[in-house]
Amino acid sequence: MTHEQILNSLKENIQLIYRQSVDADQAIAALKEQDKAKFSAIFGDNTPFRTRSPLFLVYVEELAGDLLTLQQSSNDDEFKRTLAELVKKIEAMFKTLHAFKQGLK
């Protein structure tokens, strides 16, 4: 797979995460109105994210920034390192969004 194909695949995944995050954040807002969302961050300390937020879209912003960093990688080692970190974050987002959606049922 070429760097371009990898980047396109990552963009597609981040777009999907973005759409799911918009829905999840709307659900969180509704829960807060009912005084049911009492958490301070989606992810705890043991995650690949630097961000701490009670909303998903803030984490999507971090993903987008990481994708931009990946696109600007100057060498193969930097590309591979940044790619590995970004893939971990994407996996964590998909897993957490899925669990959140299941928890709403």
C-alpha positions as CSV (number, residue, x, y, z in Angstrom):
1,M,0.0,0.0,0.0
2,T,1.4,3.4,-0.9
3,H,1.5,6.4,1.4
4,E,-1.3,8.0,-0.6
5,Q,-3.5,4.9,-0.2
6,I,-2.9,4.8,3.5
7,L,-3.6,8.5,3.9
8,N,-6.9,8.2,1.9
9,S,-8.0,5.2,4.1
10,L,-7.2,7.2,7.2
11,K,-9.2,10.2,5.9
12,E,-12.2,8.0,5.3
13,N,-12.0,6.5,8.8
14,I,-11.6,9.9,10.4
15,Q,-14.6,11.2,8.4
16,L,-16.7,8.2,9.7
17,I,-15.5,8.9,13.2
18,Y,-16.5,12.5,12.8
19,R,-20.0,11.7,11.8
20,Q,-20.4,9.2,14.7
21,S,-18.9,11.8,17.1
22,V,-21.4,14.4,16.1
23,D,-24.2,12.0,17.0
24,A,-22.5,10.9,20.2
25,D,-21.9,14.5,21.3
26,Q,-25.6,15.3,20.7
27,A,-26.5,12.3,22.9
28,I,-24.1,13.5,25.6
29,A,-25.7,17.0,25.5
30,A,-29.1,15.4,25.9
31,L,-27.8,13.3,28.8
32,K,-26.3,16.4,30.5
33,E,-29.7,18.2,30.2
34,Q,-31.1,15.2,32.2
35,D,-28.2,15.5,34.6
36,K,-27.0,12.0,33.6
37,A,-23.6,12.8,32.1
38,K,-21.3,13.2,35.0
39,F,-17.9,12.4,33.5
40,S,-15.1,14.8,32.8
41,A,-13.4,13.0,29.9
42,I,-14.2,10.4,27.3
43,F,-10.8,8.8,27.7
44,G,-8.8,8.4,30.9
45,D,-5.1,8.7,31.4
46,N,-4.1,5.4,29.9
47,T,-4.9,6.2,26.3
48,P,-2.9,7.4,23.3
49,F,-4.7,10.8,23.3
50,R,-3.2,14.0,24.6
51,T,-6.7,15.6,24.7
52,R,-9.0,15.4,27.7
53,S,-12.6,16.3,27.0
54,P,-16.2,15.2,27.8
55,L,-17.0,15.4,24.1
56,F,-15.9,13.3,21.2
57,L,-15.4,16.0,18.6
58,V,-12.4,17.4,20.5
59,Y,-10.7,14.0,20.0
60,V,-11.6,14.2,16.3
61,E,-9.7,17.5,16.1
62,E,-6.6,15.7,17.5
63,L,-7.0,12.9,14.9
64,A,-7.1,15.5,12.2
65,G,-4.0,17.2,13.5
66,D,-2.2,13.9,13.6
67,L,-3.3,13.2,10.1
68,L,-1.8,16.5,9.0
69,T,1.4,15.7,10.8
70,L,1.5,12.3,9.0
71,Q,1.0,14.0,5.7
72,Q,4.0,16.3,6.4
73,S,6.3,13.5,7.5
74,S,9.7,14.1,6.2
75,N,11.0,10.5,6.2
76,D,9.8,6.9,6.3
77,D,10.6,6.3,10.0
78,E,8.6,9.4,11.1
79,F,5.8,8.3,8.8
80,K,5.7,4.8,10.4
81,R,5.9,6.1,13.9
82,T,3.1,8.7,13.4
83,L,1.0,6.2,11.5
84,A,1.2,3.7,14.4
85,E,0.1,6.3,16.9
86,L,-2.7,7.5,14.7
87,V,-4.0,4.0,14.1
88,K,-4.1,3.3,17.8
89,K,-6.2,6.5,18.3
90,I,-8.6,5.6,15.5
91,E,-9.1,2.1,17.0
92,A,-9.7,3.6,20.4
93,M,-12.3,6.0,19.0
94,F,-14.2,3.3,17.0
95,K,-14.2,1.1,20.1
96,T,-15.3,3.8,22.5
97,L,-18.0,5.2,20.1
98,H,-19.4,1.7,19.6
99,A,-19.5,1.1,23.4
100,F,-21.1,4.5,23.9
101,K,-23.8,3.7,21.3
102,Q,-24.4,0.3,22.9
103,G,-24.7,1.9,26.3
104,L,-27.5,4.3,25.0
105,K,-29.7,1.3,24.0
